[in-house]
Amino acid sequence: MTDSQEQRIFLALADPTRRLLLQQLCEEGSGTAAVFATRLPITRQAIIKHLVTLEQAGLVMAQEIGRERRYVPQPEALRSVTTWIDELSVQWDHRLAALQDFLLEETNSPSTQEQETDHQEKADFRDIQE
């Protein structure tokens, strides 16, 4: 999958209406613009535009059945994007774990001020003994 294909997928998924359409298509297996128009508060023409955007991104495929155009989800199109997101997630997990380790180490080690105070107290104690 090319970068431009991945970009089309992300742009298609950026819209909440398109995500809803894709989710419903995945749940139901297929659907038409006419059916979605009865469920959503937008026009059939707007739904068609959203479905065409999903189709251009490779997320759905249109099948002509008589006069009807039925849209079928293509979940395999999400694989490369999912792989990229998983890799990014692993990188962030490593960074966050390193940050957590650093913060725990800082919390558990005495501060510089505490070390200076301790050193001064020891010096004062030596002065008293002398």
N, CA, C and O atoms as CSV, one atom per row, in Angstrom:
chain,resi,resn,atom,element,x,y,z
A,1,MET,N,N,0.850,-1.179,0.000
A,1,MET,CA,C,0.000,0.000,0.000
A,1,MET,C,C,0.894,1.239,0.000
A,1,MET,O,O,1.900,1.295,0.707
A,2,THR,N,N,0.513,2.220,-0.797
A,2,THR,CA,C,1.321,3.430,-0.931
A,2,THR,C,C,0.945,4.465,0.120
A,2,THR,O,O,-0.102,4.381,0.761
A,3,ASP,N,N,1.834,5.443,0.277
A,3,ASP,CA,C,1.551,6.526,1.219
A,3,ASP,C,C,0.285,7.273,0.835
A,3,ASP,O,O,-0.490,7.671,1.704
A,4,SER,N,N,0.067,7.469,-0.476
A,4,SER,CA,C,-1.141,8.191,-0.900
A,4,SER,C,C,-2.397,7.379,-0.586
A,4,SER,O,O,-3.438,7.955,-0.268
A,5,GLN,N,N,-2.314,6.064,-0.669
A,5,GLN,CA,C,-3.453,5.217,-0.304
A,5,GLN,C,C,-3.730,5.316,1.188
A,5,GLN,O,O,-4.880,5.431,1.611
A,6,GLU,N,N,-2.670,5.271,1.979
A,6,GLU,CA,C,-2.840,5.417,3.428
A,6,GLU,C,C,-3.411,6.787,3.764
A,6,GLU,O,O,-4.250,6.919,4.655
A,7,GLN,N,N,-2.953,7.800,3.045
A,7,GLN,CA,C,-3.473,9.150,3.275
A,7,GLN,C,C,-4.964,9.217,2.958
A,7,GLN,O,O,-5.724,9.846,3.694
A,8,ARG,N,N,-5.389,8.573,1.868
A,8,ARG,CA,C,-6.822,8.549,1.523
A,8,ARG,C,C,-7.630,7.840,2.610
A,8,ARG,O,O,-8.748,8.246,2.927
A,9,ILE,N,N,-7.057,6.782,3.176
A,9,ILE,CA,C,-7.753,6.061,4.251
A,9,ILE,C,C,-7.918,6.965,5.468
A,9,ILE,O,O,-9.011,7.069,6.025
A,10,PHE,N,N,-6.832,7.621,5.880
A,10,PHE,CA,C,-6.927,8.506,7.044
A,10,PHE,C,C,-7.896,9.657,6.791
A,10,PHE,O,O,-8.670,10.020,7.676
A,11,LEU,N,N,-7.858,10.231,5.590
A,11,LEU,CA,C,-8.787,11.321,5.277
A,11,LEU,C,C,-10.232,10.828,5.291
A,11,LEU,O,O,-11.127,11.529,5.762
A,12,ALA,N,N,-10.454,9.634,4.779
A,12,ALA,CA,C,-11.813,9.081,4.778
A,12,ALA,C,C,-12.296,8.831,6.201
A,12,ALA,O,O,-13.455,9.095,6.523
A,13,LEU,N,N,-11.417,8.328,7.043
A,13,LEU,CA,C,-11.798,8.012,8.421
A,13,LEU,C,C,-11.860,9.249,9.317
A,13,LEU,O,O,-12.338,9.171,10.449
A,14,ALA,N,N,-11.384,10.375,8.821
A,14,ALA,CA,C,-11.396,11.603,9.626
A,14,ALA,C,C,-12.810,12.140,9.831
A,14,ALA,O,O,-13.055,12.896,10.771
A,15,ASP,N,N,-13.730,11.759,8.970
A,15,ASP,CA,C,-15.096,12.278,9.059
A,15,ASP,C,C,-15.975,11.335,9.883
A,15,ASP,O,O,-16.007,10.135,9.610
A,16,PRO,N,N,-16.688,11.856,10.888
A,16,PRO,CA,C,-17.513,10.986,11.746
A,16,PRO,C,C,-18.654,10.299,10.997
A,16,PRO,O,O,-19.027,9.177,11.342
A,17,THR,N,N,-19.213,10.952,9.982
A,17,THR,CA,C,-20.292,10.321,9.212
A,17,THR,C,C,-19.763,9.123,8.441
A,17,THR,O,O,-20.413,8.080,8.384
A,18,ARG,N,N,-18.579,9.272,7.846
A,18,ARG,CA,C,-17.996,8.146,7.104
A,18,ARG,C,C,-17.626,7.003,8.042
A,18,ARG,O,O,-17.788,5.834,7.692
A,19,ARG,N,N,-17.131,7.335,9.230
A,19,ARG,CA,C,-16.834,6.265,10.197
A,19,ARG,C,C,-18.108,5.521,10.577
A,19,ARG,O,O,-18.105,4.296,10.698
A,20,LEU,N,N,-19.194,6.261,10.766
A,20,LEU,CA,C,-20.476,5.635,11.104
A,20,LEU,C,C,-20.954,4.743,9.961
A,20,LEU,O,O,-21.396,3.618,10.194
A,21,LEU,N,N,-20.868,5.239,8.731
A,21,LEU,CA,C,-21.269,4.425,7.573
A,21,LEU,C,C,-20.432,3.149,7.490
A,21,LEU,O,O,-20.969,2.061,7.281
A,22,LEU,N,N,-19.117,3.287,7.652
A,22,LEU,CA,C,-18.238,2.118,7.585
A,22,LEU,C,C,-18.556,1.135,8.706
A,22,LEU,O,O,-18.576,-0.076,8.484
A,23,GLN,N,N,-18.802,1.646,9.895
A,23,GLN,CA,C,-19.145,0.776,11.023
A,23,GLN,C,C,-20.427,0.006,10.737
A,23,GLN,O,O,-20.497,-1.200,10.973
A,24,GLN,N,N,-21.439,0.702,10.228
A,24,GLN,CA,C,-22.702,0.020,9.927
A,24,GLN,C,C,-22.531,-0.992,8.803
A,24,GLN,O,O,-23.131,-2.067,8.840
A,25,LEU,N,N,-21.721,-0.659,7.808
A,25,LEU,CA,C,-21.465,-1.617,6.735
A,25,LEU,C,C,-20.759,-2.860,7.272
A,25,LEU,O,O,-21.080,-3.980,6.874
A,26,CYS,N,N,-19.808,-2.668,8.165
A,26,CYS,CA,C,-19.094,-3.814,8.750
A,26,CYS,C,C,-20.028,-4.675,9.595
A,26,CYS,O,O,-19.919,-5.901,9.590
A,27,GLU,N,N,-20.938,-4.039,10.315
A,27,GLU,CA,C,-21.880,-4.789,11.150
A,27,GLU,C,C,-22.898,-5.550,10.308
A,27,GLU,O,O,-23.272,-6.673,10.647
A,28,GLU,N,N,-23.344,-4.945,9.219
A,28,GLU,CA,C,-24.418,-5.534,8.416
A,28,GLU,C,C,-23.922,-6.305,7.201
A,28,GLU,O,O,-24.679,-7.080,6.616
A,29,GLY,N,N,-22.678,-6.110,6.813
A,29,GLY,CA,C,-22.145,-6.822,5.661
A,29,GLY,C,C,-22.245,-6.059,4.360
A,29,GLY,O,O,-21.373,-6.191,3.500
A,30,SER,N,N,-23.288,-5.262,4.195
A,30,SER,CA,C,-23.452,-4.433,3.001
A,30,SER,C,C,-24.593,-3.451,3.246
A,30,SER,O,O,-25.316,-3.547,4.237
A,31,GLY,N,N,-24.736,-2.506,2.321
A,31,GLY,CA,C,-25.822,-1.542,2.452
A,31,GLY,C,C,-25.896,-0.637,1.239
A,31,GLY,O,O,-24.977,-0.589,0.421
A,32,THR,N,N,-26.999,0.076,1.136
A,32,THR,CA,C,-27.204,1.004,0.027
A,32,THR,C,C,-27.380,2.420,0.570
A,32,THR,O,O,-27.700,2.618,1.742
A,33,ALA,N,N,-27.167,3.393,-0.305
A,33,ALA,CA,C,-27.347,4.790,0.081
A,33,ALA,C,C,-28.793,5.049,0.483
A,33,ALA,O,O,-29.052,5.817,1.409
A,34,ALA,N,N,-29.734,4.412,-0.206
A,34,ALA,CA,C,-31.154,4.614,0.104
A,34,ALA,C,C,-31.476,4.152,1.524
A,34,ALA,O,O,-32.213,4.829,2.240
A,35,VAL,N,N,-30.937,3.020,1.932
A,35,VAL,CA,C,-31.178,2.512,3.289
A,35,VAL,C,C,-30.550,3.444,4.320
A,35,VAL,O,O,-31.173,3.757,5.335
A,36,PHE,N,N,-29.326,3.885,4.069
A,36,PHE,CA,C,-28.665,4.794,5.012
A,36,PHE,C,C,-29.396,6.129,5.104
A,36,PHE,O,O,-29.411,6.758,6.162
A,37,ALA,N,N,-30.002,6.561,4.001
A,37,ALA,CA,C,-30.733,7.837,4.002
A,37,ALA,C,C,-31.935,7.790,4.933
A,37,ALA,O,O,-32.355,8.824,5.452
A,38,THR,N,N,-32.491,6.607,5.151
A,38,THR,CA,C,-33.630,6.496,6.072
A,38,THR,C,C,-33.181,6.536,7.532
A,38,THR,O,O,-33.990,6.802,8.421
A,39,ARG,N,N,-31.898,6.273,7.783
A,39,ARG,CA,C,-31.381,6.204,9.153
A,39,ARG,C,C,-30.642,7.464,9.604
A,39,ARG,O,O,-30.593,7.773,10.795
A,40,LEU,N,N,-30.078,8.172,8.659
A,40,LEU,CA,C,-29.219,9.305,9.010
A,40,LEU,C,C,-29.885,10.632,8.638
A,40,LEU,O,O,-30.685,10.690,7.704
A,41,PRO,N,N,-29.554,11.688,9.367
A,41,PRO,CA,C,-30.180,12.985,9.115
A,41,PRO,C,C,-29.512,13.782,7.994
A,41,PRO,O,O,-29.432,15.009,8.064
A,42,ILE,N,N,-29.032,13.082,6.962
A,42,ILE,CA,C,-28.451,13.768,5.806
A,42,ILE,C,C,-29.081,13.209,4.539
A,42,ILE,O,O,-29.713,12.153,4.557
A,43,THR,N,N,-28.900,13.928,3.447
A,43,THR,CA,C,-29.543,13.530,2.192
A,43,THR,C,C,-28.875,12.295,1.597
A,43,THR,O,O,-27.746,11.941,1.936
A,44,ARG,N,N,-29.608,11.662,0.709
A,44,ARG,CA,C,-29.081,10.493,0.004
A,44,ARG,C,C,-27.851,10.888,-0.817
A,44,ARG,O,O,-26.888,10.126,-0.905
A,45,GLN,N,N,-27.888,12.082,-1.417
A,45,GLN,CA,C,-26.756,12.558,-2.217
A,45,GLN,C,C,-25.501,12.733,-1.347
A,45,GLN,O,O,-24.394,12.402,-1.770
A,46,ALA,N,N,-25.687,13.253,-0.132
A,46,ALA,CA,C,-24.543,13.410,0.776
A,46,ALA,C,C,-23.996,12.045,1.180
A,46,ALA,O,O,-22.783,11.861,1.282
A,47,ILE,N,N,-24.887,11.100,1.405
A,47,ILE,CA,C,-24.455,9.740,1.760
A,47,ILE,C,C,-23.660,9.128,0.613
A,47,ILE,O,O,-22.636,8.482,0.835
A,48,ILE,N,N,-24.133,9.333,-0.616
A,48,ILE,CA,C,-23.414,8.806,-1.781
A,48,ILE,C,C,-22.009,9.402,-1.849
A,48,ILE,O,O,-21.049,8.683,-2.124
A,49,LYS,N,N,-21.878,10.701,-1.605
A,49,LYS,CA,C,-20.550,11.333,-1.623
A,49,LYS,C,C,-19.637,10.705,-0.568
A,49,LYS,O,O,-18.461,10.450,-0.830
A,50,HIS,N,N,-20.179,10.459,0.614
A,50,HIS,CA,C,-19.381,9.823,1.665
A,50,HIS,C,C,-18.987,8.400,1.265
A,50,HIS,O,O,-17.847,7.987,1.482
A,51,LEU,N,N,-19.921,7.656,0.684
A,51,LEU,CA,C,-19.625,6.283,0.265
A,51,LEU,C,C,-18.586,6.259,-0.854
A,51,LEU,O,O,-17.738,5.366,-0.889
A,52,VAL,N,N,-18.641,7.225,-1.765
A,52,VAL,CA,C,-17.648,7.311,-2.844
A,52,VAL,C,C,-16.262,7.601,-2.256
A,52,VAL,O,O,-15.265,7.041,-2.713
A,53,THR,N,N,-16.199,8.468,-1.255
A,53,THR,CA,C,-14.921,8.752,-0.594
A,53,THR,C,C,-14.370,7.483,0.055
A,53,THR,O,O,-13.176,7.201,-0.044
A,54,LEU,N,N,-15.237,6.723,0.716
A,54,LEU,CA,C,-14.815,5.450,1.314
A,54,LEU,C,C,-14.358,4.469,0.234
A,54,LEU,O,O,-13.399,3.722,0.430
A,55,GLU,N,N,-15.046,4.479,-0.897
A,55,GLU,CA,C,-14.681,3.597,-2.007
A,55,GLU,C,C,-13.322,3.996,-2.584
A,55,GLU,O,O,-12.494,3.127,-2.859
A,56,GLN,N,N,-13.083,5.282,-2.770
A,56,GLN,CA,C,-11.799,5.751,-3.309
A,56,GLN,C,C,-10.640,5.428,-2.370
A,56,GLN,O,O,-9.503,5.252,-2.808
A,57,ALA,N,N,-10.937,5.353,-1.089
A,57,ALA,CA,C,-9.908,4.982,-0.108
A,57,ALA,C,C,-9.705,3.471,-0.054
A,57,ALA,O,O,-8.776,2.992,0.596
A,58,GLY,N,N,-10.568,2.722,-0.731
A,58,GLY,CA,C,-10.457,1.267,-0.730
A,58,GLY,C,C,-11.113,0.609,0.468
A,58,GLY,O,O,-10.937,-0.588,0.694
A,59,LEU,N,N,-11.874,1.387,1.244
A,59,LEU,CA,C,-12.506,0.851,2.447
A,59,LEU,C,C,-13.822,0.143,2.162
A,59,LEU,O,O,-14.262,-0.693,2.951
A,60,VAL,N,N,-14.451,0.470,1.040
A,60,VAL,CA,C,-15.673,-0.220,0.613
A,60,VAL,C,C,-15.569,-0.480,-0.883
A,60,VAL,O,O,-14.783,0.149,-1.591
A,61,MET,N,N,-16.371,-1.411,-1.339
A,61,MET,CA,C,-16.443,-1.719,-2.761
A,61,MET,C,C,-17.910,-1.651,-3.169
A,61,MET,O,O,-18.786,-2.160,-2.471
A,62,ALA,N,N,-18.161,-1.015,-4.305
A,62,ALA,CA,C,-19.533,-0.910,-4.797
A,62,ALA,C,C,-19.823,-2.070,-5.741
A,62,ALA,O,O,-19.017,-2.399,-6.611
A,63,GLN,N,N,-20.990,-2.682,-5.552
A,63,GLN,CA,C,-21.432,-3.766,-6.428
A,63,GLN,C,C,-22.745,-3.345,-7.068
A,63,GLN,O,O,-23.696,-2.983,-6.376
A,64,GLU,N,N,-22.787,-3.395,-8.381
A,64,GLU,CA,C,-24.013,-3.069,-9.103
A,64,GLU,C,C,-24.903,-4.306,-9.120
A,64,GLU,O,O,-24.518,-5.353,-9.642
A,65,ILE,N,N,-26.086,-4.177,-8.551
A,65,ILE,CA,C,-27.059,-5.265,-8.561
A,65,ILE,C,C,-28.346,-4.677,-9.128
A,65,ILE,O,O,-29.126,-4.037,-8.423
A,66,GLY,N,N,-28.543,-4.913,-10.422
A,66,GLY,CA,C,-29.692,-4.290,-11.085
A,66,GLY,C,C,-29.512,-2.780,-11.090
A,66,GLY,O,O,-28.472,-2.265,-11.499
A,67,ARG,N,N,-30.543,-2.077,-10.627
A,67,ARG,CA,C,-30.451,-0.613,-10.552
A,67,ARG,C,C,-29.851,-0.156,-9.225
A,67,ARG,O,O,-29.645,1.037,-9.002
A,68,GLU,N,N,-29.583,-1.093,-8.376
A,68,GLU,CA,C,-29.106,-0.768,-7.032
A,68,GLU,C,C,-27.580,-0.846,-6.959
A,68,GLU,O,O,-26.951,-1.705,-7.577
A,69,ARG,N,N,-27.025,0.050,-6.207
A,69,ARG,CA,C,-25.579,0.041,-5.957
A,69,ARG,C,C,-25.372,-0.292,-4.482
A,69,ARG,O,O,-25.665,0.518,-3.603
A,70,ARG,N,N,-24.865,-1.492,-4.227
A,70,ARG,CA,C,-24.684,-1.983,-2.857
A,70,ARG,C,C,-23.210,-1.862,-2.492
A,70,ARG,O,O,-22.325,-2.237,-3.260
A,71,TYR,N,N,-22.975,-1.327,-1.294
A,71,TYR,CA,C,-21.607,-1.118,-0.814
A,71,TYR,C,C,-21.246,-2.205,0.192
A,71,TYR,O,O,-22.019,-2.527,1.095
A,72,VAL,N,N,-20.041,-2.763,0.010
A,72,VAL,CA,C,-19.550,-3.860,0.849
A,72,VAL,C,C,-18.224,-3.415,1.477
A,72,VAL,O,O,-17.358,-2.892,0.776
A,73,PRO,N,N,-18.058,-3.614,2.775
A,73,PRO,CA,C,-16.802,-3.187,3.418
A,73,PRO,C,C,-15.618,-4.027,2.952
A,73,PRO,O,O,-15.765,-5.204,2.626
A,74,GLN,N,N,-14.452,-3.408,2.927
A,74,GLN,CA,C,-13.203,-4.069,2.548
A,74,GLN,C,C,-12.203,-3.907,3.699
A,74,GLN,O,O,-11.291,-3.084,3.614
A,75,PRO,N,N,-12.368,-4.686,4.774
A,75,PRO,CA,C,-11.541,-4.486,5.974
A,75,PRO,C,C,-10.046,-4.694,5.750
A,75,PRO,O,O,-9.234,-4.170,6.513
A,76,GLU,N,N,-9.671,-5.443,4.728
A,76,GLU,CA,C,-8.240,-5.665,4.491
A,76,GLU,C,C,-7.521,-4.368,4.137
A,76,GLU,O,O,-6.300,-4.282,4.271
A,77,ALA,N,N,-8.267,-3.354,3.685
A,77,ALA,CA,C,-7.652,-2.061,3.374
A,77,ALA,C,C,-7.083,-1.395,4.625
A,77,ALA,O,O,-6.195,-0.546,4.534
A,78,LEU,N,N,-7.587,-1.774,5.773
A,78,LEU,CA,C,-7.121,-1.177,7.026
A,78,LEU,C,C,-5.838,-1.819,7.556
A,78,LEU,O,O,-5.239,-1.305,8.500
A,79,ARG,N,N,-5.413,-2.926,6.967
A,79,ARG,CA,C,-4.266,-3.664,7.513
A,79,ARG,C,C,-2.991,-2.826,7.585
A,79,ARG,O,O,-2.329,-2.798,8.623
A,80,SER,N,N,-2.639,-2.140,6.489
A,80,SER,CA,C,-1.387,-1.371,6.507
A,80,SER,C,C,-1.469,-0.219,7.500
A,80,SER,O,O,-0.490,0.097,8.175
A,81,VAL,N,N,-2.635,0.402,7.585
A,81,VAL,CA,C,-2.816,1.501,8.530
A,81,VAL,C,C,-2.756,0.964,9.956
A,81,VAL,O,O,-2.154,1.586,10.832
A,82,THR,N,N,-3.370,-0.174,10.186
A,82,THR,CA,C,-3.349,-0.797,11.510
A,82,THR,C,C,-1.921,-1.176,11.895
A,82,THR,O,O,-1.520,-0.985,13.043
A,83,THR,N,N,-1.163,-1.705,10.959
A,83,THR,CA,C,0.235,-2.059,11.212
A,83,THR,C,C,1.029,-0.816,11.599
A,83,THR,O,O,1.813,-0.849,12.548
A,84,TRP,N,N,0.829,0.282,10.866
A,84,TRP,CA,C,1.530,1.532,11.157
A,84,TRP,C,C,1.169,2.039,12.554
A,84,TRP,O,O,2.046,2.455,13.311
A,85,ILE,N,N,-0.111,2.005,12.891
A,85,ILE,CA,C,-0.562,2.464,14.209
A,85,ILE,C,C,0.012,1.569,15.308
A,85,ILE,O,O,0.423,2.063,16.358
A,86,ASP,N,N,0.043,0.261,15.073
A,86,ASP,CA,C,0.617,-0.667,16.057
A,86,ASP,C,C,2.098,-0.377,16.295
A,86,ASP,O,O,2.560,-0.379,17.436
A,87,GLU,N,N,2.843,-0.126,15.210
A,87,GLU,CA,C,4.270,0.189,15.344
A,87,GLU,C,C,4.465,1.488,16.121
A,87,GLU,O,O,5.346,1.580,16.976
A,88,LEU,N,N,3.650,2.478,15.827
A,88,LEU,CA,C,3.718,3.754,16.536
A,88,LEU,C,C,3.383,3.568,18.012
A,88,LEU,O,O,4.005,4.179,18.881
A,89,SER,N,N,2.410,2.733,18.281
A,89,SER,CA,C,2.004,2.453,19.657
A,89,SER,C,C,3.140,1.803,20.447
A,89,SER,O,O,3.363,2.146,21.608
A,90,VAL,N,N,3.850,0.877,19.828
A,90,VAL,CA,C,4.978,0.214,20.488
A,90,VAL,C,C,6.070,1.236,20.810
A,90,VAL,O,O,6.651,1.213,21.895
A,91,GLN,N,N,6.345,2.137,19.855
A,91,GLN,CA,C,7.356,3.172,20.099
A,91,GLN,C,C,6.966,4.045,21.288
A,91,GLN,O,O,7.796,4.345,22.146
A,92,TRP,N,N,5.713,4.446,21.333
A,92,TRP,CA,C,5.255,5.290,22.443
A,92,TRP,C,C,5.263,4.528,23.761
A,92,TRP,O,O,5.585,5.100,24.802
A,93,ASP,N,N,4.917,3.255,23.729
A,93,ASP,CA,C,4.972,2.449,24.953
A,93,ASP,C,C,6.392,2.419,25.514
A,93,ASP,O,O,6.592,2.538,26.723
A,94,HIS,N,N,7.390,2.258,24.617
A,94,HIS,CA,C,8.791,2.247,25.058
A,94,HIS,C,C,9.188,3.600,25.647
A,94,HIS,O,O,9.843,3.667,26.687
A,95,ARG,N,N,8.790,4.664,24.979
A,95,ARG,CA,C,9.136,6.004,25.471
A,95,ARG,C,C,8.482,6.289,26.819
A,95,ARG,O,O,9.115,6.832,27.724
A,96,LEU,N,N,7.223,5.921,26.940
A,96,LEU,CA,C,6.524,6.160,28.206
A,96,LEU,C,C,7.099,5.305,29.334
A,96,LEU,O,O,7.186,5.759,30.475
A,97,ALA,N,N,7.489,4.078,29.021
A,97,ALA,CA,C,8.110,3.216,30.034
A,97,ALA,C,C,9.447,3.805,30.484
A,97,ALA,O,O,9.767,3.788,31.672
A,98,ALA,N,N,10.227,4.327,29.531
A,98,ALA,CA,C,11.507,4.951,29.883
A,98,ALA,C,C,11.277,6.188,30.747
A,98,ALA,O,O,12.009,6.421,31.709
A,99,LEU,N,N,10.273,6.974,30.410
A,99,LEU,CA,C,9.945,8.151,31.211
A,99,LEU,C,C,9.517,7.746,32.618
A,99,LEU,O,O,9.923,8.367,33.601
A,100,GLN,N,N,8.700,6.711,32.710
A,100,GLN,CA,C,8.255,6.223,34.020
A,100,GLN,C,C,9.450,5.750,34.853
A,100,GLN,O,O,9.547,6.061,36.040
A,101,ASP,N,N,10.353,4.999,34.227
A,101,ASP,CA,C,11.550,4.538,34.943
A,101,ASP,C,C,12.374,5.723,35.437
A,101,ASP,O,O,12.842,5.729,36.575
A,102,PHE,N,N,12.547,6.716,34.586
A,102,PHE,CA,C,13.309,7.907,34.960
A,102,PHE,C,C,12.659,8.623,36.135
A,102,PHE,O,O,13.337,9.004,37.089
A,103,LEU,N,N,11.346,8.805,36.067
A,103,LEU,CA,C,10.641,9.508,37.141
A,103,LEU,C,C,10.681,8.731,38.450
A,103,LEU,O,O,10.831,9.322,39.520
A,104,LEU,N,N,10.549,7.418,38.372
A,104,LEU,CA,C,10.637,6.598,39.586
A,104,LEU,C,C,12.035,6.672,40.191
A,104,LEU,O,O,12.192,6.736,41.410
A,105,GLU,N,N,13.038,6.663,39.335
A,105,GLU,CA,C,14.420,6.759,39.800
A,105,GLU,C,C,14.658,8.112,40.474
A,105,GLU,O,O,15.303,8.185,41.520
A,106,GLU,N,N,14.137,9.173,39.872
A,106,GLU,CA,C,14.273,10.514,40.448
A,106,GLU,C,C,13.548,10.609,41.785
A,106,GLU,O,O,14.044,11.241,42.718
A,107,THR,N,N,12.390,9.992,41.880
A,107,THR,CA,C,11.593,10.035,43.102
A,107,THR,C,C,12.274,9.265,44.225
A,107,THR,O,O,12.232,9.677,45.385
A,108,ASN,N,N,12.895,8.154,43.879
A,108,ASN,CA,C,13.506,7.292,44.893
A,108,ASN,C,C,14.911,7.721,45.294
A,108,ASN,O,O,15.385,7.317,46.356
A,109,SER,N,N,15.587,8.518,44.489
A,109,SER,CA,C,16.942,8.936,44.846
A,109,SER,C,C,16.877,10.252,45.618
A,109,SER,O,O,16.007,11.085,45.364
A,110,PRO,N,N,17.802,10.432,46.561
A,110,PRO,CA,C,17.790,11.679,47.324
A,110,PRO,C,C,18.115,12.860,46.418
A,110,PRO,O,O,18.930,12.755,45.501
A,111,SER,N,N,17.474,13.960,46.689
A,111,SER,CA,C,17.701,15.144,45.867
A,111,SER,C,C,19.061,15.735,46.186
A,111,SER,O,O,19.665,15.406,47.206
A,112,THR,N,N,19.534,16.597,45.324
A,112,THR,CA,C,20.820,17.256,45.533
A,112,THR,C,C,20.790,18.070,46.816
A,112,THR,O,O,21.765,18.091,47.566
A,113,GLN,N,N,19.675,18.738,47.066
A,113,GLN,CA,C,19.553,19.535,48.279
A,113,GLN,C,C,19.629,18.643,49.521
A,113,GLN,O,O,20.276,19.000,50.505
A,114,GLU,N,N,18.969,17.486,49.474
A,114,GLU,CA,C,19.033,16.557,50.602
A,114,GLU,C,C,20.459,16.073,50.815
A,114,GLU,O,O,20.911,15.937,51.952
A,115,GLN,N,N,21.169,15.813,49.716
A,115,GLN,CA,C,22.550,15.355,49.823
A,115,GLN,C,C,23.428,16.443,50.435
A,115,GLN,O,O,24.279,16.152,51.277
A,116,GLU,N,N,23.228,17.695,50.018
A,116,GLU,CA,C,24.004,18.801,50.572
A,116,GLU,C,C,23.704,18.985,52.057
A,116,GLU,O,O,24.617,19.210,52.850
A,117,THR,N,N,22.430,18.892,52.436
A,117,THR,CA,C,22.045,19.024,53.840
A,117,THR,C,C,22.678,17.915,54.664
A,117,THR,O,O,23.204,18.163,55.749
A,118,ASP,N,N,22.626,16.692,54.148
A,118,ASP,CA,C,23.216,15.547,54.844
A,118,ASP,C,C,24.721,15.749,55.006
A,118,ASP,O,O,25.277,15.484,56.072
A,119,HIS,N,N,25.374,16.218,53.950
A,119,HIS,CA,C,26.814,16.462,53.987
A,119,HIS,C,C,27.141,17.546,55.016
A,119,HIS,O,O,28.108,17.424,55.768
A,120,GLN,N,N,26.334,18.602,55.042
A,120,GLN,CA,C,26.543,19.692,56.001
A,120,GLN,C,C,26.347,19.204,57.436
A,120,GLN,O,O,27.112,19.574,58.326
A,121,GLU,N,N,25.325,18.374,57.664
A,121,GLU,CA,C,25.083,17.836,59.007
A,121,GLU,C,C,26.262,16.992,59.473
A,121,GLU,O,O,26.658,17.065,60.636
A,122,LYS,N,N,26.826,16.188,58.565
A,122,LYS,CA,C,27.988,15.370,58.919
A,122,LYS,C,C,29.183,16.261,59.250
A,122,LYS,O,O,29.926,15.982,60.192
A,123,ALA,N,N,29.366,17.323,58.482
A,123,ALA,CA,C,30.474,18.250,58.740
A,123,ALA,C,C,30.277,18.941,60.084
A,123,ALA,O,O,31.229,19.088,60.850
A,124,ASP,N,N,29.055,19.364,60.376
A,124,ASP,CA,C,28.759,20.007,61.657
A,124,ASP,C,C,29.014,19.037,62.810
A,124,ASP,O,O,29.539,19.437,63.849
A,125,PHE,N,N,28.646,17.771,62.636
A,125,PHE,CA,C,28.842,16.767,63.678
A,125,PHE,C,C,30.334,16.574,63.941
A,125,PHE,O,O,30.755,16.433,65.088
A,126,ARG,N,N,31.140,16.569,62.853
A,126,ARG,CA,C,32.589,16.427,63.004
A,126,ARG,C,C,33.173,17.627,63.755
A,126,ARG,O,O,34.070,17.476,64.585
A,127,ASP,N,N,32.654,18.813,63.452
A,127,ASP,CA,C,33.139,20.016,64.137
A,127,ASP,C,C,32.848,19.944,65.632
A,127,ASP,O,O,33.664,20.370,66.449
A,128,ILE,N,N,31.696,19.410,65.983
A,128,ILE,CA,C,31.313,19.300,67.394
A,128,ILE,C,C,32.229,18.315,68.103
A,128,ILE,O,O,32.623,18.549,69.246
A,129,GLN,N,N,32.571,17.214,67.440
A,129,GLN,CA,C,33.411,16.188,68.049
A,129,GLN,C,C,34.835,16.684,68.242
A,129,GLN,O,O,35.530,16.209,69.140
A,130,GLU,N,N,35.270,17.593,67.451
A,130,GLU,CA,C,36.662,18.051,67.540
A,130,GLU,C,C,36.816,19.000,68.617
A,130,GLU,O,O,37.917,19.498,68.848
